[in-house]
Amino acid sequence: MRDEQDPAPLRYDQTGLRGRLARVLVAEPTDEIDWPADLPAGIETVVIIDDEPNPHHTLRVHPPGDPTRVALLVFDQLALQEDAPEV
């Protein structure tokens, strides 16, 4: 049974993600080949740009308030924030 404080990672087949806020579940987010994501250190929340993970299992994201800083993250490093408004 999943604890309420333990958010469920995104699924590889999840859709409808564009514009949604997501919680970053790892301390050092990476892309599909384990390169560090171009995001501010310690970032906890990102905005998802893509509607669904691509064939490489990544999603384009950006920090809230900075849509010019786009990074790739592996889908299972993210969990949707249901209680937060879209950005």
MDTraj code that builds the backbone (N, CA, C; nanometers):
import mdtraj as md
import numpy as np

residues = "MET ARG ASP GLU GLN ASP PRO ALA PRO LEU ARG TYR ASP GLN THR GLY LEU ARG GLY ARG LEU ALA ARG VAL LEU VAL ALA GLU PRO THR ASP GLU ILE ASP TRP PRO ALA ASP LEU PRO ALA GLY ILE GLU THR VAL VAL ILE ILE ASP ASP GLU PRO ASN PRO HIS HIS THR LEU ARG VAL HIS PRO PRO GLY ASP PRO THR ARG VAL ALA LEU LEU VAL PHE ASP GLN LEU ALA LEU GLN GLU ASP ALA PRO GLU VAL".split()
xyz = np.array([
    [0.0832, -0.1178, 0.0000],
    [0.0000, 0.0000, 0.0000],
    [0.0880, 0.1247, 0.0000],
    [0.0577, 0.2214, -0.0872],
    [0.1386, 0.3407, -0.1027],
    [0.1046, 0.4423, 0.0058],
    [0.2077, 0.4957, 0.0688],
    [0.1908, 0.5988, 0.1709],
    [0.1459, 0.7287, 0.1035],
    [0.0642, 0.8074, 0.1685],
    [0.0145, 0.9332, 0.1133],
    [0.1279, 1.0314, 0.0810],
    [0.2402, 1.0215, 0.1517],
    [0.3531, 1.1100, 0.1283],
    [0.4436, 1.0607, 0.0158],
    [0.4172, 0.9422, -0.0377],
    [0.5010, 0.8804, -0.1399],
    [0.4283, 0.8869, -0.2744],
    [0.4529, 0.9926, -0.3560],
    [0.3788, 1.0078, -0.4812],
    [0.4148, 0.8992, -0.5832],
    [0.3184, 0.8631, -0.6655],
    [0.3389, 0.7616, -0.7684],
    [0.4084, 0.8238, -0.8889],
    [0.5179, 0.7636, -0.9361],
    [0.5842, 0.8137, -1.0569],
    [0.4904, 0.8039, -1.1774],
    [0.5164, 0.8872, -1.2769],
    [0.4405, 0.8794, -1.4012],
    [0.4593, 0.7419, -1.4647],
    [0.3618, 0.7003, -1.5444],
    [0.3714, 0.5746, -1.6190],
    [0.4260, 0.6041, -1.7588],
    [0.4877, 0.5055, -1.8229],
    [0.5437, 0.5250, -1.9565],
    [0.4351, 0.5499, -2.0608],
    [0.3121, 0.5050, -2.0343],
    [0.2030, 0.5208, -2.1303],
    [0.1041, 0.6309, -2.0904],
    [0.1431, 0.7152, -1.9952],
    [0.0540, 0.8204, -1.9465],
    [0.0448, 0.9327, -2.0497],
    [-0.0760, 0.9847, -2.0700],
    [-0.0979, 1.0944, -2.1640],
    [-0.1680, 1.2101, -2.0927],
    [-0.1874, 1.3185, -2.1653],
    [-0.2540, 1.4348, -2.1074],
    [-0.1672, 1.5121, -2.0109],
    [-0.0374, 1.5128, -2.0345],
    [0.0561, 1.5735, -1.9397],
    [0.0923, 1.7183, -1.9714],
    [0.0714, 1.7622, -2.0945],
    [0.1130, 1.8955, -2.1370],
    [0.0562, 2.0039, -2.0452],
    [0.1461, 2.0898, -1.9935],
    [0.1046, 2.2013, -1.9090],
    [0.0845, 2.1674, -1.7628],
    [0.1009, 2.0422, -1.7260],
    [0.0786, 2.0011, -1.5867],
    [0.2042, 2.0232, -1.5032],
    [0.1849, 2.0517, -1.3758],
    [0.2960, 2.0607, -1.2810],
    [0.3320, 1.9212, -1.2339],
    [0.4617, 1.8968, -1.2190],
    [0.5083, 1.7673, -1.1713],
    [0.6137, 1.7867, -1.0641],
    [0.6120, 1.6992, -0.9679],
    [0.7124, 1.6973, -0.8608],
    [0.8315, 1.6148, -0.9099],
    [0.9518, 1.6656, -0.8882],
    [1.0734, 1.5925, -0.9227],
    [1.1034, 1.4979, -0.8074],
    [1.1127, 1.3679, -0.8373],
    [1.1264, 1.2654, -0.7331],
    [1.2703, 1.2285, -0.6988],
    [1.3661, 1.2809, -0.7729],
    [1.5062, 1.2452, -0.7513],
    [1.5880, 1.3693, -0.7182],
    [1.6981, 1.3498, -0.6497],
    [1.7837, 1.4620, -0.6115],
    [1.8583, 1.5197, -0.7314],
    [1.8961, 1.4332, -0.8267],
    [1.9701, 1.4768, -0.9446],
    [1.9007, 1.4257, -1.0700],
    [1.8053, 1.5014, -1.1250],
    [1.7315, 1.4569, -1.2430],
    [1.8226, 1.4415, -1.3644],
    [1.7914, 1.3393, -1.4464],
    [1.8731, 1.3083, -1.5639],
    [1.7848, 1.2772, -1.6846],
    [1.8505, 1.2742, -1.8014],
    [1.7818, 1.2317, -1.9227],
    [1.7996, 1.0809, -1.9409],
    [1.7634, 1.0288, -2.0582],
    [1.7642, 0.8835, -2.0796],
    [1.9031, 0.8204, -2.0802],
    [2.0085, 0.8984, -2.0973],
    [2.1436, 0.8417, -2.0914],
    [2.2191, 0.8880, -1.9672],
    [2.1439, 0.9265, -1.8662],
    [2.1964, 0.9679, -1.7361],
    [2.2785, 1.0964, -1.7378],
    [2.2587, 1.1803, -1.8386],
    [2.3195, 1.3125, -1.8364],
    [2.2378, 1.3999, -1.7433],
    [2.3015, 1.4827, -1.6624],
    [2.2276, 1.5717, -1.5729],
    [2.1361, 1.6658, -1.6521],
    [2.0172, 1.6855, -1.6025],
    [1.9217, 1.7754, -1.6665],
    [1.9657, 1.9202, -1.6464],
    [1.9386, 2.0032, -1.7450],
    [1.9723, 2.1458, -1.7364],
    [1.8633, 2.2180, -1.6577],
    [1.8631, 2.1946, -1.5269],
    [1.7657, 2.2554, -1.4368],
    [1.8390, 2.3122, -1.3155],
    [1.7786, 2.4085, -1.2477],
    [1.8427, 2.4626, -1.1275],
    [1.8645, 2.3533, -1.0222],
    [1.9755, 2.3611, -0.9522],
    [2.0042, 2.2649, -0.8453],
    [1.8935, 2.2683, -0.7418],
    [1.8517, 2.1510, -0.6976],
    [1.7513, 2.1399, -0.5940],
    [1.6083, 2.1644, -0.6389],
    [1.5853, 2.1725, -0.7675],
    [1.4492, 2.1989, -0.8168],
    [1.3546, 2.0878, -0.7721],
    [1.2354, 2.1261, -0.7302],
    [1.1375, 2.0298, -0.6803],
    [1.0136, 2.0186, -0.7687],
    [0.9888, 2.1207, -0.8503],
    [0.8694, 2.1235, -0.9343],
    [0.9055, 2.1702, -1.0740],
    [0.8448, 2.1074, -1.1750],
    [0.8638, 2.1465, -1.3142],
    [0.7280, 2.1487, -1.3839],
    [0.7240, 2.2152, -1.4990],
    [0.6069, 2.2153, -1.5855],
    [0.6376, 2.1227, -1.7022],
    [0.5467, 2.0303, -1.7317],
    [0.5660, 1.9355, -1.8418],
    [0.5238, 2.0013, -1.9726],
    [0.6084, 1.9912, -2.0736],
    [0.5808, 2.0484, -2.2053],
    [0.5111, 1.9468, -2.2962],
    [0.5530, 1.8214, -2.2914],
    [0.4998, 1.7171, -2.3798],
    [0.3707, 1.6572, -2.3254],
    [0.2896, 1.6038, -2.4153],
    [0.1645, 1.5401, -2.3754],
    [0.1872, 1.4000, -2.3200],
    [0.2942, 1.3339, -2.3654],
    [0.3256, 1.1973, -2.3217],
    [0.4752, 1.1728, -2.3372],
    [0.5310, 1.0726, -2.2682],
    [0.6731, 1.0400, -2.2854],
    [0.7028, 1.0009, -2.4299],
    [0.8210, 1.0374, -2.4784],
    [0.8606, 1.0016, -2.6138],
    [0.9167, 0.8590, -2.6167],
    [0.9546, 0.8064, -2.7335],
    [1.0075, 0.6698, -2.7404],
    [1.1339, 0.6459, -2.6566],
    [1.2033, 0.7534, -2.6202],
    [1.3233, 0.7409, -2.5350],
    [1.2883, 0.7495, -2.3870],
    [1.1570, 0.7531, -2.3567],
    [1.1055, 0.7577, -2.2190],
    [1.1349, 0.8878, -2.1472],
    [1.1496, 0.9956, -2.2233],
    [1.1730, 1.1257, -2.1614],
    [1.0585, 1.2214, -2.1908],
    [1.0544, 1.3260, -2.1105],
    [0.9601, 1.4363, -2.1282],
    [1.0383, 1.5666, -2.1266],
    [0.9963, 1.6621, -2.2101],
    [1.0538, 1.7958, -2.2014],
    [0.9818, 1.8694, -2.0887],
    [1.0583, 1.9369, -2.0051],
    [1.0048, 2.0113, -1.8916],
    [1.0771, 2.1453, -1.8802],
    [1.0198, 2.2358, -1.8006],
    [1.0885, 2.3610, -1.7684],
    [1.0520, 2.4015, -1.6264],
    [1.1375, 2.4817, -1.5626],
    [1.1047, 2.5322, -1.4292],
    [0.9826, 2.6234, -1.4368],
    [0.8982, 2.6258, -1.3343],
    [0.7858, 2.7197, -1.3327],
    [0.8373, 2.8632, -1.3471],
    [0.7768, 2.9384, -1.4356],
    [0.8170, 3.0776, -1.4543],
    [0.9345, 3.0975, -1.5474],
    [0.9932, 2.9913, -1.6021],
    [1.1080, 3.0031, -1.6927],
    [1.0929, 2.9064, -1.8103],
    [0.9983, 2.9336, -1.9022],
    [0.9753, 2.8429, -2.0139],
    [1.0889, 2.8368, -2.1152],
    [1.1894, 2.9239, -2.1021],
    [1.3021, 2.9191, -2.1948],
    [1.4072, 2.8163, -2.1540],
    [1.4000, 2.7649, -2.0320],
    [1.4992, 2.6686, -1.9826],
    [1.4398, 2.5278, -1.9905],
    [1.4490, 2.4679, -2.1075],
    [1.3890, 2.3364, -2.1339],
    [1.4916, 2.2268, -2.1074],
    [1.4461, 2.1207, -2.0417],
    [1.5324, 2.0065, -2.0117],
    [1.4560, 1.8771, -2.0394],
    [1.5293, 1.7697, -2.0614],
    [1.4708, 1.6367, -2.0763],
    [1.4856, 1.5611, -1.9453],
    [1.3766, 1.4970, -1.9024],
    [1.3800, 1.4128, -1.7829],
    [1.3161, 1.2788, -1.8146],
    [1.3676, 1.1726, -1.7558],
    [1.3056, 1.0415, -1.7685],
    [1.1724, 1.0451, -1.6947],
    [1.0681, 0.9889, -1.7557],
    [0.9310, 1.0000, -1.7036],
    [0.9164, 0.9548, -1.5595],
    [0.9884, 0.8485, -1.5182],
    [0.9664, 0.7947, -1.3839],
    [1.0381, 0.8734, -1.2741],
    [1.0987, 0.9860, -1.3119],
    [1.1568, 1.0777, -1.2135],
    [1.0572, 1.1858, -1.1730],
    [0.9327, 1.1752, -1.2267],
    [0.8308, 1.2764, -1.2046],
    [0.7018, 1.2159, -1.1522],
    [0.6293, 1.2945, -1.0744],
    [0.4943, 1.2575, -1.0276],
    [0.4066, 1.3814, -1.0434],
    [0.2840, 1.3630, -1.0908],
    [0.1937, 1.4761, -1.1063],
    [0.1589, 1.5377, -0.9725],
    [0.1466, 1.6683, -0.9710],
    [0.1016, 1.7410, -0.8528],
    [-0.0449, 1.7709, -0.8735],
    [-0.1296, 1.6917, -0.8148],
    [-0.2741, 1.7058, -0.8326],
    [-0.3292, 1.8299, -0.7655],
    [-0.2651, 1.8761, -0.6581],
    [-0.3190, 1.9868, -0.5809],
    [-0.2721, 2.1237, -0.6284],
    [-0.1860, 2.1280, -0.7296],
    [-0.1310, 2.2552, -0.7749],
    [-0.1962, 2.2978, -0.9062],
    [-0.2189, 2.4268, -0.9252],
    [-0.2762, 2.4754, -1.0510],
    [-0.1760, 2.4619, -1.1641],
    [-0.2275, 2.4571, -1.2874],
    [-0.1391, 2.4528, -1.4033],
    [-0.0673, 2.5846, -1.4175],
    [0.0546, 2.5806, -1.4741],
    [0.1341, 2.7015, -1.4934],
    [0.1524, 2.7244, -1.6406],
])
top = md.Topology()
chain = top.add_chain()
for i, resn in enumerate(residues, 1):
    res = top.add_residue(resn, chain, resSeq=i)
    for name in ("N", "CA", "C"):
        top.add_atom(name, md.element.get_by_symbol(name[0]), res)
traj = md.Trajectory(xyz[None], top)
